Every structure is written in C-alpha cells, then in structure tokens.
C-alpha cells in the first residue's frame, strides 16, 4: 500500500517538491498554454476550465519532473538544448514564445526525461526512487500525493 503525502490548505500553492513550489498562477499558465494539449496529450481547457483529472494529471507531471530535477537526474545542458530547439522550431516557436518560463521548463524536462528513459541514460528504478524520496505536498483542493502511484489522487 502506498503512502499518501501531505495535503495543505494554502491558497496560492498548488504543490511543492522540497523547496520548489508550483503556484496557482504557474498552474494556470501551464493549463492555458497552447503547448499543453500537444505535449502532454491532455484535454485543452473548455471555457477556461479543465476537469479535476486533467488538473491532477498536470500537477502529477510537474511533481515527478520537479523531483527528478531536484535529485540532479535531469541534465541542465540538455534542457537548454531543448529550449533552444523549440524556440526556433517553426511548428512550436510562436506557442513557445507565448509560454511562461514555468511551462517552458516543464516541456523541456518532459522531453529530456522521456529521451533519457528511452535511451537507458536514466534508469526507471532510479527515477522512481528519486520521486518517492522527495518531500511532496499538494493542496487539498487538487487531492493528495500518492507515492506508490506517483500521482496526485482525488481525496476520498
């Protein structure tokens, strides 16, 4: 049985991994980005809103990637390379330029981690251990962190 992380009642903080925080504004910038449905294959907002599963999914992605970044398992040089590539790619350049630094970091982390896992440069077990070892809190508005599922889950 997995452990369920701490839920908080702070109004601006959506989630925190160690000392890194995701604010309500940060999450809104991710959800509103034109890149979000393309990169994360998540439903685009309808009328400015997303359902709870989509929000929890995006917060889960942020938590897992922030934990890997904090553990030093994401290569910063590769992150910068992805950012440079996407900023000049005709397919993504406009949406990239309109995205916030938080969204740009998330997309770059996602790409670098996906490539590292696929190539074997990052072992799945090491990634899981780093994520499970992180100190994670999530606003109870979104749910709670489940370290076994490595996901934000709805409160029951």
C-alpha positions in Angstrom: 0.0 0.0 0.0 1.4 3.4 -1.0 1.7 6.3 1.3 -0.4 9.4 0.7 1.5 12.6 1.1 0.6 15.7 3.0 -2.3 17.8 1.8 -2.1 21.5 2.5 -4.7 24.3 2.7 -2.6 27.2 1.4 -4.5 29.2 -1.2 -1.7 30.0 -3.6 0.5 26.9 -3.5 -0.7 24.0 -5.7 2.2 21.8 -4.9 5.7 21.7 -3.5 8.6 19.4 -4.0 11.3 20.0 -1.4 11.9 23.8 -1.8 10.4 24.2 -5.3 6.8 25.4 -5.5 4.0 25.4 -8.1 1.7 28.3 -7.6 -1.9 28.7 -8.8 -0.6 31.2 -11.4 2.0 28.8 -12.5 -0.6 26.0 -13.0 -2.9 28.4 -14.8 0.0 29.3 -17.2 0.6 25.6 -17.9 -3.1 24.8 -18.5 -3.6 27.9 -20.7 -0.6 27.2 -22.9 -1.2 26.1 -26.4 1.6 23.5 -25.9 -0.2 21.8 -23.0 -2.6 19.6 -25.0 0.1 18.9 -27.7 2.9 17.9 -25.4 1.0 16.3 -22.5 -1.8 14.9 -24.6 -4.3 16.4 -22.2 -7.7 17.9 -23.0 -7.5 21.6 -23.7 -9.4 23.9 -21.4 -13.0 24.5 -22.4 -14.4 27.9 -21.4 -11.2 28.4 -19.4 -11.5 25.3 -17.2 -10.3 21.8 -17.1 -11.7 18.8 -15.2 -10.1 17.6 -12.0 -8.4 14.6 -13.6 -6.7 16.9 -16.1 -5.5 19.3 -13.4 -4.3 16.4 -11.2 -2.5 14.9 -14.2 -0.6 18.1 -14.9 0.3 18.6 -11.3 1.5 15.0 -11.2 3.7 15.6 -14.2 5.1 18.7 -12.5 5.7 16.9 -9.2 7.5 14.0 -10.8 9.7 16.2 -13.0 10.5 18.6 -10.2 11.6 15.7 -8.0 13.9 14.4 -10.8 15.3 17.9 -11.3 15.9 18.4 -7.6 17.6 15.0 -7.5 20.0 16.1 -10.3 18.7 13.5 -12.7 17.8 16.0 -15.4 20.7 17.2 -17.5 20.6 21.0 -17.5 22.6 21.3 -20.8 20.0 19.0 -22.5 17.2 21.2 -21.0 18.7 24.3 -22.6 19.2 22.5 -25.9 15.5 21.5 -26.0 14.5 25.1 -25.1 16.7 26.5 -28.0 15.4 23.9 -30.4 11.7 24.6 -29.6 12.2 28.4 -29.6 13.3 28.2 -33.3 11.1 25.3 -34.5 8.5 26.7 -37.0 5.9 24.3 -35.5 6.3 25.4 -31.9 8.1 28.8 -31.9 5.0 31.0 -31.5 3.4 28.9 -28.8 6.8 28.5 -27.1 7.4 32.3 -27.1 4.0 32.9 -25.6 4.6 30.3 -22.8 5.8 31.2 -19.4 9.2 30.0 -18.1 7.4 27.5 -15.9 5.8 25.9 -18.9 9.0 26.0 -20.9 10.9 24.3 -18.1 8.1 21.6 -17.8 8.2 20.9 -21.5 12.0 20.7 -21.6 12.2 18.5 -18.5 9.5 16.2 -20.0 11.4 15.9 -23.3 14.8 15.3 -21.6 13.4 12.7 -19.2 11.5 10.9 -21.9 14.6 10.7 -24.1 16.8 9.6 -21.1 14.4 6.9 -20.1 14.1 5.7 -23.8 17.9 5.6 -24.3 18.7 4.0 -20.9 20.6 7.0 -19.7 18.1 7.2 -16.9 17.1 4.0 -15.2 13.4 3.7 -14.4 14.2 2.4 -10.9 16.5 5.4 -10.1 13.8 7.8 -11.3 11.1 6.1 -9.2 13.4 6.1 -6.1 14.1 9.8 -6.6 10.5 10.7 -6.9 9.5 8.6 -4.0 12.3 10.1 -1.9 11.1 13.7 -2.5 9.2 15.7 0.1 5.9 16.4 -1.7 2.9 18.4 -0.6 -0.2 19.1 -2.6 -3.1 21.5 -2.0 -6.1 19.5 -0.8 -8.1 21.4 -3.5 -6.3 19.2 -6.0 -6.0 16.0 -4.0 -3.1 14.3 -2.3 0.2 12.9 -3.4 0.3 9.1 -3.6 4.0 7.9 -3.6 3.1 4.4 -4.7 1.2 5.6 -7.8 3.5 8.6 -8.3 0.4 10.7 -8.9 -1.9 13.3 -7.3 -5.1 11.4 -6.4 -8.5 12.7 -5.6 -9.3 12.8 -1.9 -11.9 10.3 -0.9 
